[in-house]
């Protein structure tokens, strides 16, 4: 059995204080896939979910993440 990278990917955690900004940014980021954990209340420093980004190349992945981070700030 061999392990082979099919596509570069990166995961970013969603903390409670960033939840609304990330949900807004996800509307403009088709390369991202969001997974929320179903917690009732968003609190500071509480992990609410994560976003996984995939791209065809590592360079493109870095661009996607950089663009996403700009939208969140």
N, C-alpha and C positions, 0 to 999 in steps of 0.2 A: 504494500500500500504506500503510495506516495502522496505528499502534500504539495499542492500547487496553488499559487495565488491566482484566482480568476479575475479579480478586479481589486484595485486599491480601495480600502475603506477606512473610515475613522468614525469613532463614536464620541459624542459630546454629552455629558450629563446635563440634565435640566434641574436646577435648584429652584426652590420656591420663589425666591426674590426675582428670578429671571423668567418665570413661566409665561407671563403675558407678553413680554417682548419676543420671546422665542416663538410663541404661537403666531404672532403677527408676522415675523420674519419667514416662517415656514410657508406662508401663503405665496411667497415669491421664490421659493427654493425647491424646484421639482427634483433635485438630486438627493434631497433629504427624506428620510423616513422616520416618522416620530412614533415613539412608544411611550404612552403614559401609563403609570402604575395604578391608577384608579384611587389614589389617596383623596380623602374628602377635603382636606385643608392644606393650602400651600403655606408653608412657614419658611422663614429665613434659614438657609443652609440645609433644608430638607430636600432629599433627592426625590423629585416628582416623576422622573422618567429619563429618557435619553433620545437623542437624534443620531441616526446613522447616515453617513454620507458615503456614496460610492461614485466612482468616476472611472473613465477609461485609462487614465494615466495618473501617476503620482503628482505630476505637475498640475494637471487639471483639478485633482482633489484638493491640493493646496490652495488653488484659486477659489474653488467653491467654498471652502471653509473660511478663507479670508473675507470673501464677499458676505457670507452669512454673519460673521462676527461684526462687520461694519453695520449691517442692518439691525443687529441686536443692541448695539450701543447707543 
